[in-house]
Amino acid sequence: TTVSVSASASHAIPTTLYGAMFEDISSGDGGLYGELLQNRAFQQVTPNTTAALNAWVPVSDAVSIDVIADPFPLSAALPNSLVLTIPPGATGKLGFANTGYWGINLVENTNYAASLYYRLPASISNAEIPVLRMELVAEDGTTLAAHITQLRANATGWTQVSAVLVPSLTPPSTANTLVFTIEGGAVVAPAGLQVHFALLSLFPPTFRGRANGMRADIAETLLEMRPAFFRFPGGNNLEGQTTATRWQWRNTVGPLTERPGRVGDWGYVNTDGLGLLEYLLWCEDLEMEPFMAVWDGYSLGGTSVTGAALDPFIAEAIDQINFVIGDPATSEPAALRASLGHPEPFPLTFVEIGNEDFVGQAPGTYASRWNSFVTNLTATFPQLHFMATSHTSGPVLTPTPQHYDNHVYQTPNWFATNSFMYDSVPRNGMTFFEGEYAAISLNSNNLFGTPAQGRLLWPTLASAVGEAAFMMGFERNADIVFAASYAPLLGHVNDSQWTPNLVGFDAGNVIKSTSFHVQKLFSTNRGDEYLPSSLPDSSASGTLAWSVTRWSDTGELIIKVSNSAASPADMAFVLPFANVSRAGTAQVLTGAAGTDSNTPEMPELVAPVTTVIPTGAAFNYTAPAVSVTVITLTTQ
Ligand SMILES: [NH3+][C@H]1C[C@H](O)[C@@H](O)[C@@H]1CO
């Protein structure tokens, strides 16, 4: 195949072309968000049930623990507490432990910040006052770190205890626990003792040392991709099953004692410790533009709010946006932002109105809800761009959307043969965000089924190669495609609500998938202008796709190639430049079989290999079977 490249660019490659989509789908709590204790504040649980004690266990049968609706709660937002009951004369390790999110990763000589609130239902009159011991304990019972503090005899009000725990060694597994025990032996409990606990927390060092920040290894992995934007808070997790359980920005900002959490849309409670300000600071740290969604009246249970009933939610969206960009002098939400330490507005251009309003009953009311939101938001924020989430084929929306968020989940082969999807889209001023795409299954007749029905647990090499072909279409059509992101971004391997995910993780490991490598290769070799070239075969039998872009300042050329065929593809490149470097760099992602995946067992089975290849004004390159290649060379 000969590829002749044009000397003049046809269009710019937007800086926002490659980014990340995020929602809490086994990805925030227990993942990107740094908190190591699961169910840390008993949020949104039913008191006096076993489920309310999720991730909490007693450490001896001499005591009992129960989650209650506390008569004197820590706060209105956190009404529940854990009551430790020590019967008279009890001895031994009198306490309870948290087992984390399928484990707690601990590293020696690292500072872990523990904190909790406790209160005594009645003052203790004993001579000896009980001691509270916090310990990091390994699977075999070894104490890795300990901190003791004396309880205050008259602490009938909530009292906070904070401590830094430093493991003396790195334990052999992540099956570690944080153990809380009361000591003082029989003296403590001549008549027995009860202690109430609330908002118990353990944080490792966070990414960039941010308070209430992100887990560093996952954050560093996402930083590797250099995503240019970050879409949040969803995705389904924006919507709620009902209006009442929608994502509400105010409940996600301010002190953790003021955040009630919510029943998320992926089968577990969200702490909302990862909230709007944390998302925005995270965008700042990774230099990503926020693509922020506002709740738009539709909930996944099928209900819609329309007409005048929508007004309070439009006001809520205006407040949410003002929290991000408002002037503290004139806007209460902006003043709240300033009071939380960020007086300056955050950058914001794109606001998405809802999520996937093409599902269920949503299309029936989206035109009306879109009109209500966009009419009001445009009046308040004329500088913002609003993205529609219904299908471009309908319903007809007014005002006409400037941008649509398209989603596609398909088979690896579908992606490999649909890289021309945007070539035939009319150029009428409308531009597109391919906000969610992924090779999800080998079964085109049941894409969202189970693994037994063809669903992929992990991205495969064939997934990544297909997605790369599809992404060539983004670059060739970057005059109308301004952003694209794989979804979902992250998933906990022990409890994923969705597979495959771009990055898998467990308590101690991060797994970079084959698709992650493609996202990183494209995002870190983007170029800023597109050079037209001979077109690949756009038919269903096309197996070879490529894209040529350039950095206009340096003249550096980037040639991306995707070969989904089971055999190598001989290519000849013809470049119309005088001073093409005689050697270029080739980063090649390939493997033994298209079915290869990076998994917890073999996290690096498939990884890019960088080589130097001969290049020049005309050069040959053989793309290996089932591979993605990024060639970089200079032209001046
Ligand atoms: N059903 C997918 C579409 C929705 O927007 C996401 O929440 C889900 C996983 O990426």
The ligand as an SDF file (V2000), in Angstrom:
LIG
                    3D

 10 10  0  0  0  0  0  0  0  0999 V2000
  -23.7750    2.5070   29.6030 N   0  0  0  0  0  0  0  0  0  0  0  0
  -22.5570    3.3410   29.4230 C   0  0  0  0  0  0  0  0  0  0  0  0
  -23.0340    4.6430   28.9040 C   0  0  0  0  0  0  0  0  0  0  0  0
  -23.1720    5.5450   30.0860 C   0  0  0  0  0  0  0  0  0  0  0  0
  -23.0490    6.9050   29.7630 O   0  0  0  0  0  0  0  0  0  0  0  0
  -22.0420    5.1070   30.9840 C   0  0  0  0  0  0  0  0  0  0  0  0
  -22.3640    5.4400   32.2790 O   0  0  0  0  0  0  0  0  0  0  0  0
  -21.9650    3.6040   30.8000 C   0  0  0  0  0  0  0  0  0  0  0  0
  -20.5880    3.0160   30.9250 C   0  0  0  0  0  0  0  0  0  0  0  0
  -19.6550    3.7840   30.2770 O   0  0  0  0  0  0  0  0  0  0  0  0
  1  2  1  0
  2  3  1  0
  2  8  1  0
  3  4  1  0
  4  5  1  0
  4  6  1  0
  6  7  1  0
  6  8  1  0
  8  9  1  0
  9 10  1  0
M  CHG  1   1   1
M  END
$$$$
